[in-house]
Amino acid sequence: MKILHLKLGTKIAMLSFLLVLLSVFLAGVIIVNQISDKMEKEIGHRAMAIARTVAQLSEVQENLSKSEGSKVIQPLAERIRLATGVEYIVIFNMEKTRYSHPYLDRIGTVFNDGDEELSLQRKEYLSQAVGVLGPSIRAFVPVLADEGTRQVGVVAVGILVPTIREIISTIKTELYSSILIGLILGGLGSFYLASNIKKNMFSLEPNEIARMLEERVAIFQAMDDGVVALDMENRITVINEKACRIVGISEKEVGCRLKELPAFNALNDLLVANDPTETTELILNNTWVFVDFLPVRVKEQIVGRVITLKEKTEVRKMAEELTGVKTFIEALRVQNHESLNKLHTIAGLIQLGKADQARDYIYRVTEEQQEVTRFLSSKIRYPNVAGLLLGKYNRGKELKVDVLFDPDSNLSELPEGFDSSTLTIILGNLLENAMEAVVGSKLSEVHCRIKYEHHELVLSVEDTGSGISSENQAKIYQWGFSTKGNGNRGIGLSLVKQTVDLLGGTIELESGKWGTRFGVRIPLNKIQA
């Protein structure tokens, strides 16, 4: 048997129309029942009023005790019945003998329908019964003579109850027109609802939506980068497996805010401090990651952001190699600038006829540059670190800052797993901060030392600046904190602190009016890959 597959819009329209049809039918049944109830109450009141009127007639009261009383009572009852339009008026005495009835052959017979007993006890009431003429509501009223002191009989007035079919036939025009209007409006509303829902679902069927969702989830989970989607309250709405692995959480954490998850502390601090838009380097769950931020827009309104997490593995190596190349380029640029200045000095001395002074100046400059280059080449084995130091030395020359290297400095060997490029992060930021601290000072010197002490790699950078206040010393490692203004400031020392912590090392800070010294100690036996 072939199963008929209907489209979603058709199913919604049919379901909505069936609901409307059921509602209209139930409403019709309720209305007819209410009309029936009201008609029964009205019939009861009418029958009771007629019965009371008849029971008050003196002709009835006086002739119920006479054997020939039906000759007076029957014509009277018939006139009233015809005038009021009721189905029957039956009057019987205390022995239940009928004195009136629409059918003459019933006069003189005994009234024995079973619901008349209470009326013989001077009680009036309504009763529903199926009589000779059909189902009816009848009112029983006792006939009292001698000013109400003696009961002589009972008046029973019956009015036939209309059937449901008769009620519907009475109001069929109004009922059918109401049902028709309801069905038309319901049908139009059903098709509009179905089309509107289909439009909001981009005219896709449920199986198509399910397939697209499965594909999107598969693509999302297959991404090589970690992806975390946040709402405007920094609550996680979506996270893929790679992001869970990087930060060490499960997908059950979806719905939590970043501040509720310790693994996201560094990221949450960054979001609270400012609204980042550039790629940032952070440590999450003891893992170096590059973090990118992208706003999520729905109909041109920002409703959240997507954060991508890239592990700093091959990307880190490539970036740091590029950083080393950039350092060499910067060193060459500064060196070229210095060389031009020196050439101008030499040309000026020659033009002034001071050839001896020009020759001495050439020897002195050449010897100084060769000495620094020779020192770094022999003491620093790793080219990216040597290039960084040479670049900072030449950068110092440009800023009128003397960058001095301790003669005992040595970086000959690093254990396996220690990335020499990591030193460029630490040394680069410390040297740059130190040079900025002494620019414009009377004594503008920066001292740098790299050596081994008791299975530790010791890095020391000291400047002759004005020092760091005790209040700022507690804040300098906070992300975004800087005494030099806003912008991209306040990141260097935070990165240094994160890097040293990851390597299991410590940072010592000494500062006073004489200047500032940063001492970094990294235990060689605790270095992490």
Contacts in CASP RR format, 6 or more apart in sequence:
PFRMAT RR
TARGET T0000
AUTHOR 0000-0000-0000
METHOD contacts of the structure
MODEL  1
MKILHLKLGTKIAMLSFLLVLLSVFLAGVIIVNQISDKMEKEIGHRAMAI
ARTVAQLSEVQENLSKSEGSKVIQPLAERIRLATGVEYIVIFNMEKTRYS
HPYLDRIGTVFNDGDEELSLQRKEYLSQAVGVLGPSIRAFVPVLADEGTR
QVGVVAVGILVPTIREIISTIKTELYSSILIGLILGGLGSFYLASNIKKN
MFSLEPNEIARMLEERVAIFQAMDDGVVALDMENRITVINEKACRIVGIS
EKEVGCRLKELPAFNALNDLLVANDPTETTELILNNTWVFVDFLPVRVKE
QIVGRVITLKEKTEVRKMAEELTGVKTFIEALRVQNHESLNKLHTIAGLI
QLGKADQARDYIYRVTEEQQEVTRFLSSKIRYPNVAGLLLGKYNRGKELK
VDVLFDPDSNLSELPEGFDSSTLTIILGNLLENAMEAVVGSKLSEVHCRI
KYEHHELVLSVEDTGSGISSENQAKIYQWGFSTKGNGNRGIGLSLVKQTV
DLLGGTIELESGKWGTRFGVRIPLNKIQA
6 14 0 8 1.000
7 205 0 8 1.000
8 194 0 8 1.000
8 197 0 8 1.000
8 198 0 8 1.000
8 201 0 8 1.000
8 205 0 8 1.000
8 206 0 8 1.000
9 194 0 8 1.000
9 195 0 8 1.000
9 197 0 8 1.000
9 198 0 8 1.000
10 194 0 8 1.000
12 190 0 8 1.000
12 193 0 8 1.000
12 194 0 8 1.000
12 197 0 8 1.000
12 198 0 8 1.000
13 187 0 8 1.000
13 190 0 8 1.000
13 191 0 8 1.000
13 193 0 8 1.000
13 194 0 8 1.000
14 190 0 8 1.000
15 190 0 8 1.000
16 186 0 8 1.000
16 187 0 8 1.000
16 189 0 8 1.000
16 190 0 8 1.000
16 193 0 8 1.000
16 194 0 8 1.000
17 186 0 8 1.000
17 187 0 8 1.000
17 190 0 8 1.000
20 182 0 8 1.000
20 183 0 8 1.000
20 185 0 8 1.000
20 186 0 8 1.000
20 187 0 8 1.000
20 190 0 8 1.000
21 183 0 8 1.000
24 179 0 8 1.000
24 182 0 8 1.000
24 183 0 8 1.000
28 175 0 8 1.000
28 179 0 8 1.000
31 175 0 8 1.000
32 164 0 8 1.000
32 167 0 8 1.000
32 168 0 8 1.000
32 175 0 8 1.000
35 167 0 8 1.000
35 171 0 8 1.000
36 162 0 8 1.000
36 164 0 8 1.000
36 167 0 8 1.000
39 161 0 8 1.000
39 162 0 8 1.000
39 167 0 8 1.000
40 137 0 8 1.000
40 161 0 8 1.000
43 137 0 8 1.000
43 159 0 8 1.000
43 161 0 8 1.000
44 126 0 8 1.000
44 137 0 8 1.000
44 139 0 8 1.000
44 159 0 8 1.000
46 84 0 8 1.000
46 86 0 8 1.000
46 159 0 8 1.000
47 86 0 8 1.000
47 126 0 8 1.000
47 137 0 8 1.000
47 138 0 8 1.000
47 139 0 8 1.000
47 157 0 8 1.000
47 158 0 8 1.000
47 159 0 8 1.000
48 124 0 8 1.000
48 126 0 8 1.000
48 139 0 8 1.000
48 141 0 8 1.000
48 157 0 8 1.000
50 80 0 8 1.000
50 84 0 8 1.000
50 86 0 8 1.000
50 89 0 8 1.000
50 139 0 8 1.000
50 157 0 8 1.000
51 89 0 8 1.000
51 124 0 8 1.000
51 139 0 8 1.000
51 140 0 8 1.000
51 141 0 8 1.000
51 155 0 8 1.000
51 156 0 8 1.000
51 157 0 8 1.000
52 124 0 8 1.000
52 141 0 8 1.000
53 80 0 8 1.000
54 60 0 8 1.000
54 77 0 8 1.000
54 80 0 8 1.000
54 89 0 8 1.000
54 91 0 8 1.000
54 141 0 8 1.000
54 155 0 8 1.000
54 157 0 8 1.000
55 61 0 8 1.000
55 141 0 8 1.000
55 142 0 8 1.000
55 143 0 8 1.000
55 144 0 8 1.000
55 155 0 8 1.000
57 76 0 8 1.000
59 72 0 8 1.000
59 73 0 8 1.000
59 76 0 8 1.000
60 73 0 8 1.000
60 76 0 8 1.000
60 91 0 8 1.000
60 143 0 8 1.000
60 155 0 8 1.000
61 143 0 8 1.000
61 144 0 8 1.000
61 145 0 8 1.000
61 152 0 8 1.000
62 145 0 8 1.000
63 69 0 8 1.000
63 70 0 8 1.000
63 72 0 8 1.000
63 73 0 8 1.000
63 99 0 8 1.000
64 73 0 8 1.000
64 91 0 8 1.000
64 93 0 8 1.000
64 99 0 8 1.000
64 143 0 8 1.000
64 145 0 8 1.000
64 152 0 8 1.000
64 153 0 8 1.000
65 93 0 8 1.000
65 145 0 8 1.000
65 152 0 8 1.000
69 99 0 8 1.000
70 98 0 8 1.000
70 99 0 8 1.000
70 100 0 8 1.000
70 107 0 8 1.000
70 108 0 8 1.000
73 91 0 8 1.000
73 99 0 8 1.000
73 100 0 8 1.000
74 99 0 8 1.000
74 100 0 8 1.000
74 101 0 8 1.000
74 104 0 8 1.000
74 107 0 8 1.000
76 100 0 8 1.000
77 89 0 8 1.000
77 90 0 8 1.000
77 91 0 8 1.000
77 100 0 8 1.000
78 89 0 8 1.000
78 100 0 8 1.000
78 102 0 8 1.000
80 89 0 8 1.000
81 87 0 8 1.000
81 88 0 8 1.000
81 89 0 8 1.000
81 102 0 8 1.000
86 157 0 8 1.000
86 158 0 8 1.000
86 159 0 8 1.000
87 102 0 8 1.000
87 133 0 8 1.000
87 136 0 8 1.000
87 158 0 8 1.000
87 159 0 8 1.000
87 160 0 8 1.000
88 101 0 8 1.000
88 102 0 8 1.000
88 133 0 8 1.000
88 156 0 8 1.000
88 157 0 8 1.000
88 158 0 8 1.000
89 100 0 8 1.000
89 155 0 8 1.000
89 156 0 8 1.000
89 157 0 8 1.000
89 158 0 8 1.000
90 98 0 8 1.000
90 100 0 8 1.000
90 101 0 8 1.000
90 111 0 8 1.000
90 155 0 8 1.000
90 156 0 8 1.000
90 157 0 8 1.000
90 158 0 8 1.000
91 98 0 8 1.000
91 99 0 8 1.000
91 100 0 8 1.000
91 143 0 8 1.000
91 153 0 8 1.000
91 154 0 8 1.000
91 155 0 8 1.000
91 156 0 8 1.000
92 98 0 8 1.000
92 99 0 8 1.000
92 111 0 8 1.000
92 116 0 8 1.000
92 153 0 8 1.000
92 154 0 8 1.000
92 156 0 8 1.000
93 99 0 8 1.000
93 152 0 8 1.000
93 153 0 8 1.000
94 120 0 8 1.000
94 151 0 8 1.000
94 152 0 8 1.000
94 153 0 8 1.000
95 110 0 8 1.000
96 110 0 8 1.000
96 111 0 8 1.000
96 112 0 8 1.000
96 116 0 8 1.000
96 120 0 8 1.000
97 108 0 8 1.000
97 109 0 8 1.000
97 110 0 8 1.000
97 111 0 8 1.000
98 106 0 8 1.000
98 107 0 8 1.000
98 108 0 8 1.000
98 109 0 8 1.000
98 110 0 8 1.000
98 111 0 8 1.000
99 107 0 8 1.000
99 108 0 8 1.000
100 107 0 8 1.000
101 107 0 8 1.000
102 133 0 8 1.000
103 132 0 8 1.000
111 156 0 8 1.000
113 129 0 8 1.000
113 131 0 8 1.000
115 127 0 8 1.000
115 129 0 8 1.000
115 140 0 8 1.000
116 140 0 8 1.000
116 154 0 8 1.000
116 156 0 8 1.000
118 125 0 8 1.000
118 140 0 8 1.000
119 125 0 8 1.000
119 140 0 8 1.000
119 141 0 8 1.000
119 142 0 8 1.000
119 154 0 8 1.000
119 156 0 8 1.000
120 142 0 8 1.000
120 151 0 8 1.000
120 153 0 8 1.000
120 154 0 8 1.000
122 142 0 8 1.000
122 144 0 8 1.000
122 151 0 8 1.000
123 140 0 8 1.000
123 142 0 8 1.000
124 139 0 8 1.000
124 140 0 8 1.000
124 141 0 8 1.000
124 142 0 8 1.000
125 139 0 8 1.000
125 140 0 8 1.000
126 137 0 8 1.000
126 138 0 8 1.000
126 139 0 8 1.000
126 140 0 8 1.000
127 137 0 8 1.000
127 138 0 8 1.000
127 139 0 8 1.000
127 140 0 8 1.000
128 135 0 8 1.000
128 136 0 8 1.000
128 137 0 8 1.000
128 138 0 8 1.000
128 161 0 8 1.000
129 135 0 8 1.000
129 136 0 8 1.000
129 138 0 8 1.000
130 136 0 8 1.000
133 160 0 8 1.000
134 160 0 8 1.000
135 160 0 8 1.000
135 161 0 8 1.000
136 158 0 8 1.000
136 159 0 8 1.000
136 160 0 8 1.000
136 161 0 8 1.000
137 158 0 8 1.000
137 159 0 8 1.000
137 161 0 8 1.000
138 156 0 8 1.000
138 157 0 8 1.000
138 158 0 8 1.000
138 159 0 8 1.000
139 156 0 8 1.000
139 157 0 8 1.000
139 158 0 8 1.000
140 154 0 8 1.000
140 155 0 8 1.000
140 156 0 8 1.000
141 154 0 8 1.000
141 155 0 8 1.000
141 157 0 8 1.000
142 151 0 8 1.000
142 153 0 8 1.000
142 154 0 8 1.000
142 155 0 8 1.000
143 151 0 8 1.000
143 152 0 8 1.000
143 153 0 8 1.000
143 154 0 8 1.000
143 155 0 8 1.000
144 150 0 8 1.000
144 151 0 8 1.000
144 152 0 8 1.000
145 151 0 8 1.000
145 152 0 8 1.000
162 170 0 8 1.000
168 175 0 8 1.000
201 209 0 8 1.000
204 212 0 8 1.000
220 227 0 8 1.000
220 238 0 8 1.000
220 240 0 8 1.000
221 240 0 8 1.000
221 241 0 8 1.000
221 242 0 8 1.000
223 240 0 8 1.000
223 242 0 8 1.000
224 242 0 8 1.000
225 242 0 8 1.000
225 308 0 8 1.000
225 309 0 8 1.000
225 310 0 8 1.000
226 240 0 8 1.000
226 242 0 8 1.000
226 243 0 8 1.000
226 246 0 8 1.000
226 308 0 8 1.000
226 309 0 8 1.000
226 310 0 8 1.000
227 238 0 8 1.000
227 239 0 8 1.000
227 240 0 8 1.000
227 242 0 8 1.000
227 243 0 8 1.000
227 306 0 8 1.000
227 307 0 8 1.000
227 308 0 8 1.000
227 309 0 8 1.000
228 236 0 8 1.000
228 238 0 8 1.000
228 239 0 8 1.000
228 243 0 8 1.000
228 306 0 8 1.000
228 307 0 8 1.000
228 308 0 8 1.000
228 309 0 8 1.000
229 236 0 8 1.000
229 237 0 8 1.000
229 238 0 8 1.000
229 239 0 8 1.000
229 296 0 8 1.000
229 304 0 8 1.000
229 305 0 8 1.000
229 306 0 8 1.000
229 307 0 8 1.000
230 236 0 8 1.000
230 237 0 8 1.000
230 258 0 8 1.000
230 304 0 8 1.000
230 305 0 8 1.000
230 306 0 8 1.000
230 307 0 8 1.000
231 237 0 8 1.000
231 303 0 8 1.000
231 304 0 8 1.000
232 302 0 8 1.000
232 303 0 8 1.000
232 304 0 8 1.000
233 257 0 8 1.000
234 257 0 8 1.000
234 258 0 8 1.000
234 259 0 8 1.000
234 268 0 8 1.000
234 271 0 8 1.000
235 255 0 8 1.000
235 256 0 8 1.000
235 257 0 8 1.000
235 258 0 8 1.000
236 253 0 8 1.000
236 254 0 8 1.000
236 255 0 8 1.000
236 256 0 8 1.000
236 257 0 8 1.000
236 258 0 8 1.000
237 254 0 8 1.000
237 255 0 8 1.000
238 254 0 8 1.000
239 249 0 8 1.000
239 251 0 8 1.000
239 253 0 8 1.000
239 254 0 8 1.000
241 251 0 8 1.000
242 309 0 8 1.000
243 309 0 8 1.000
244 250 0 8 1.000
244 251 0 8 1.000
246 284 0 8 1.000
246 285 0 8 1.000
246 287 0 8 1.000
246 289 0 8 1.000
246 309 0 8 1.000
246 311 0 8 1.000
247 261 0 8 1.000
247 263 0 8 1.000
247 264 0 8 1.000
247 284 0 8 1.000
247 285 0 8 1.000
247 287 0 8 1.000
247 309 0 8 1.000
248 263 0 8 1.000
248 285 0 8 1.000
249 261 0 8 1.000
249 263 0 8 1.000
253 261 0 8 1.000
258 264 0 8 1.000
258 267 0 8 1.000
258 268 0 8 1.000
258 271 0 8 1.000
259 268 0 8 1.000
263 284 0 8 1.000
263 285 0 8 1.000
264 284 0 8 1.000
266 282 0 8 1.000
266 283 0 8 1.000
266 284 0 8 1.000
266 479 0 8 1.000
266 498 0 8 1.000
267 282 0 8 1.000
267 284 0 8 1.000
267 291 0 8 1.000
267 307 0 8 1.000
269 479 0 8 1.000
270 276 0 8 1.000
270 280 0 8 1.000
270 282 0 8 1.000
270 291 0 8 1.000
270 479 0 8 1.000
273 479 0 8 1.000
273 480 0 8 1.000
274 480 0 8 1.000
276 291 0 8 1.000
276 293 0 8 1.000
277 293 0 8 1.000
278 293 0 8 1.000
278 488 0 8 1.000
279 290 0 8 1.000
279 291 0 8 1.000
279 292 0 8 1.000
280 290 0 8 1.000
280 291 0 8 1.000
280 292 0 8 1.000
280 293 0 8 1.000
281 288 0 8 1.000
281 289 0 8 1.000
281 290 0 8 1.000
281 291 0 8 1.000
281 312 0 8 1.000
281 495 0 8 1.000
282 288 0 8 1.000
282 289 0 8 1.000
282 291 0 8 1.000
282 498 0 8 1.000
283 289 0 8 1.000
283 498 0 8 1.000
283 501 0 8 1.000
283 502 0 8 1.000
284 309 0 8 1.000
286 502 0 8 1.000
286 528 0 8 1.000
287 311 0 8 1.000
287 312 0 8 1.000
288 311 0 8 1.000
288 312 0 8 1.000
288 316 0 8 1.000
288 502 0 8 1.000
289 309 0 8 1.000
289 310 0 8 1.000
289 311 0 8 1.000
289 312 0 8 1.000
290 309 0 8 1.000
290 310 0 8 1.000
290 312 0 8 1.000
290 315 0 8 1.000
290 316 0 8 1.000
291 307 0 8 1.000
291 308 0 8 1.000
291 309 0 8 1.000
291 310 0 8 1.000
292 307 0 8 1.000
292 308 0 8 1.000
292 310 0 8 1.000
293 305 0 8 1.000
293 306 0 8 1.000
293 307 0 8 1.000
294 305 0 8 1.000
294 306 0 8 1.000
294 307 0 8 1.000
294 308 0 8 1.000
295 302 0 8 1.000
295 304 0 8 1.000
295 305 0 8 1.000
295 306 0 8 1.000
296 302 0 8 1.000
296 303 0 8 1.000
296 304 0 8 1.000
296 305 0 8 1.000
296 306 0 8 1.000
297 303 0 8 1.000
312 319 0 8 1.000
316 419 0 8 1.000
316 421 0 8 1.000
317 419 0 8 1.000
317 421 0 8 1.000
320 384 0 8 1.000
320 419 0 8 1.000
320 421 0 8 1.000
320 424 0 8 1.000
321 384 0 8 1.000
321 421 0 8 1.000
323 384 0 8 1.000
323 421 0 8 1.000
323 424 0 8 1.000
324 384 0 8 1.000
324 387 0 8 1.000
324 388 0 8 1.000
324 421 0 8 1.000
324 424 0 8 1.000
327 384 0 8 1.000
327 387 0 8 1.000
327 388 0 8 1.000
327 391 0 8 1.000
327 424 0 8 1.000
328 387 0 8 1.000
328 391 0 8 1.000
330 391 0 8 1.000
330 395 0 8 1.000
331 387 0 8 1.000
331 390 0 8 1.000
331 391 0 8 1.000
331 394 0 8 1.000
331 395 0 8 1.000
334 391 0 8 1.000
334 394 0 8 1.000
334 395 0 8 1.000
334 396 0 8 1.000
334 397 0 8 1.000
334 398 0 8 1.000
335 394 0 8 1.000
337 398 0 8 1.000
338 394 0 8 1.000
338 397 0 8 1.000
338 398 0 8 1.000
342 361 0 8 1.000
342 365 0 8 1.000
345 361 0 8 1.000
346 358 0 8 1.000
346 361 0 8 1.000
346 362 0 8 1.000
348 358 0 8 1.000
349 355 0 8 1.000
349 357 0 8 1.000
349 358 0 8 1.000
349 361 0 8 1.000
350 358 0 8 1.000
372 390 0 8 1.000
372 393 0 8 1.000
372 405 0 8 1.000
373 390 0 8 1.000
375 405 0 8 1.000
375 407 0 8 1.000
376 386 0 8 1.000
376 387 0 8 1.000
376 389 0 8 1.000
376 390 0 8 1.000
376 405 0 8 1.000
377 386 0 8 1.000
379 405 0 8 1.000
379 409 0 8 1.000
379 410 0 8 1.000
379 411 0 8 1.000
379 412 0 8 1.000
380 386 0 8 1.000
380 389 0 8 1.000
380 409 0 8 1.000
380 411 0 8 1.000
380 450 0 8 1.000
381 411 0 8 1.000
381 412 0 8 1.000
381 413 0 8 1.000
382 411 0 8 1.000
382 414 0 8 1.000
382 420 0 8 1.000
382 423 0 8 1.000
384 420 0 8 1.000
384 421 0 8 1.000
384 424 0 8 1.000
385 411 0 8 1.000
385 420 0 8 1.000
385 423 0 8 1.000
385 424 0 8 1.000
385 427 0 8 1.000
388 423 0 8 1.000
388 424 0 8 1.000
388 427 0 8 1.000
388 428 0 8 1.000
388 431 0 8 1.000
389 405 0 8 1.000
389 427 0 8 1.000
389 431 0 8 1.000
389 448 0 8 1.000
392 403 0 8 1.000
392 427 0 8 1.000
392 428 0 8 1.000
392 431 0 8 1.000
392 432 0 8 1.000
392 435 0 8 1.000
393 403 0 8 1.000
393 405 0 8 1.000
395 403 0 8 1.000
395 435 0 8 1.000
396 402 0 8 1.000
396 403 0 8 1.000
396 435 0 8 1.000
396 446 0 8 1.000
399 435 0 8 1.000
399 439 0 8 1.000
399 444 0 8 1.000
400 439 0 8 1.000
400 440 0 8 1.000
400 444 0 8 1.000
401 435 0 8 1.000
401 438 0 8 1.000
401 439 0 8 1.000
401 444 0 8 1.000
401 445 0 8 1.000
401 446 0 8 1.000
402 444 0 8 1.000
402 445 0 8 1.000
402 446 0 8 1.000
403 431 0 8 1.000
403 435 0 8 1.000
403 446 0 8 1.000
403 448 0 8 1.000
404 445 0 8 1.000
404 446 0 8 1.000
404 447 0 8 1.000
404 448 0 8 1.000
405 447 0 8 1.000
405 448 0 8 1.000
405 449 0 8 1.000
406 447 0 8 1.000
406 448 0 8 1.000
406 449 0 8 1.000
406 450 0 8 1.000
406 451 0 8 1.000
406 460 0 8 1.000
408 449 0 8 1.000
408 451 0 8 1.000
409 448 0 8 1.000
409 449 0 8 1.000
409 450 0 8 1.000
409 451 0 8 1.000
410 450 0 8 1.000
410 451 0 8 1.000
410 452 0 8 1.000
411 423 0 8 1.000
411 450 0 8 1.000
414 420 0 8 1.000
414 457 0 8 1.000
415 524 0 8 1.000
415 525 0 8 1.000
415 527 0 8 1.000
417 527 0 8 1.000
417 528 0 8 1.000
417 529 0 8 1.000
418 524 0 8 1.000
418 527 0 8 1.000
419 529 0 8 1.000
422 499 0 8 1.000
422 503 0 8 1.000
423 459 0 8 1.000
425 495 0 8 1.000
425 496 0 8 1.000
425 499 0 8 1.000
426 459 0 8 1.000
426 496 0 8 1.000
426 499 0 8 1.000
426 500 0 8 1.000
426 520 0 8 1.000
427 448 0 8 1.000
427 450 0 8 1.000
427 459 0 8 1.000
427 461 0 8 1.000
429 492 0 8 1.000
429 493 0 8 1.000
429 495 0 8 1.000
429 496 0 8 1.000
430 459 0 8 1.000
430 461 0 8 1.000
430 496 0 8 1.000
430 518 0 8 1.000
430 520 0 8 1.000
431 446 0 8 1.000
431 448 0 8 1.000
431 461 0 8 1.000
433 492 0 8 1.000
433 493 0 8 1.000
434 446 0 8 1.000
434 461 0 8 1.000
434 462 0 8 1.000
434 463 0 8 1.000
434 516 0 8 1.000
434 518 0 8 1.000
435 446 0 8 1.000
435 463 0 8 1.000
436 484 0 8 1.000
437 463 0 8 1.000
437 465 0 8 1.000
437 466 0 8 1.000
437 467 0 8 1.000
437 515 0 8 1.000
437 516 0 8 1.000
438 444 0 8 1.000
438 445 0 8 1.000
438 446 0 8 1.000
438 463 0 8 1.000
438 464 0 8 1.000
438 465 0 8 1.000
441 464 0 8 1.000
441 465 0 8 1.000
441 466 0 8 1.000
443 464 0 8 1.000
443 465 0 8 1.000
444 464 0 8 1.000
445 463 0 8 1.000
445 464 0 8 1.000
446 461 0 8 1.000
446 462 0 8 1.000
446 463 0 8 1.000
446 464 0 8 1.000
447 460 0 8 1.000
447 461 0 8 1.000
447 462 0 8 1.000
447 463 0 8 1.000
448 460 0 8 1.000
448 461 0 8 1.000
448 462 0 8 1.000
449 458 0 8 1.000
449 459 0 8 1.000
449 460 0 8 1.000
450 457 0 8 1.000
450 458 0 8 1.000
450 459 0 8 1.000
450 460 0 8 1.000
451 458 0 8 1.000
452 458 0 8 1.000
452 524 0 8 1.000
453 521 0 8 1.000
455 523 0 8 1.000
455 524 0 8 1.000
455 525 0 8 1.000
456 521 0 8 1.000
456 522 0 8 1.000
456 523 0 8 1.000
456 524 0 8 1.000
457 521 0 8 1.000
457 522 0 8 1.000
457 524 0 8 1.000
458 519 0 8 1.000
458 520 0 8 1.000
458 521 0 8 1.000
459 518 0 8 1.000
459 519 0 8 1.000
459 520 0 8 1.000
459 522 0 8 1.000
460 517 0 8 1.000
460 518 0 8 1.000
460 519 0 8 1.000
460 520 0 8 1.000
461 517 0 8 1.000
461 518 0 8 1.000
461 519 0 8 1.000
462 515 0 8 1.000
462 516 0 8 1.000
462 517 0 8 1.000
462 518 0 8 1.000
463 515 0 8 1.000
463 516 0 8 1.000
463 517 0 8 1.000
464 514 0 8 1.000
464 515 0 8 1.000
465 515 0 8 1.000
465 516 0 8 1.000
466 513 0 8 1.000
466 515 0 8 1.000
467 511 0 8 1.000
467 512 0 8 1.000
467 513 0 8 1.000
467 514 0 8 1.000
467 515 0 8 1.000
467 516 0 8 1.000
468 476 0 8 1.000
468 509 0 8 1.000
468 511 0 8 1.000
468 512 0 8 1.000
468 516 0 8 1.000
472 483 0 8 1.000
473 509 0 8 1.000
473 511 0 8 1.000
475 481 0 8 1.000
476 493 0 8 1.000
476 509 0 8 1.000
477 493 0 8 1.000
477 494 0 8 1.000
477 496 0 8 1.000
477 497 0 8 1.000
478 490 0 8 1.000
478 494 0 8 1.000
479 490 0 8 1.000
479 491 0 8 1.000
479 494 0 8 1.000
480 489 0 8 1.000
480 490 0 8 1.000
480 491 0 8 1.000
480 494 0 8 1.000
481 490 0 8 1.000
481 494 0 8 1.000
482 489 0 8 1.000
482 490 0 8 1.000
496 507 0 8 1.000
496 520 0 8 1.000
497 507 0 8 1.000
500 506 0 8 1.000
500 507 0 8 1.000
500 520 0 8 1.000
500 522 0 8 1.000
502 528 0 8 1.000
503 522 0 8 1.000
503 526 0 8 1.000
503 527 0 8 1.000
503 528 0 8 1.000
504 522 0 8 1.000
504 523 0 8 1.000
504 526 0 8 1.000
504 527 0 8 1.000
504 528 0 8 1.000
505 520 0 8 1.000
505 521 0 8 1.000
505 522 0 8 1.000
505 523 0 8 1.000
505 526 0 8 1.000
506 520 0 8 1.000
506 521 0 8 1.000
507 518 0 8 1.000
507 519 0 8 1.000
507 520 0 8 1.000
508 517 0 8 1.000
508 518 0 8 1.000
508 519 0 8 1.000
508 520 0 8 1.000
508 521 0 8 1.000
509 516 0 8 1.000
509 517 0 8 1.000
509 518 0 8 1.000
509 519 0 8 1.000
510 516 0 8 1.000
510 517 0 8 1.000
511 517 0 8 1.000
END
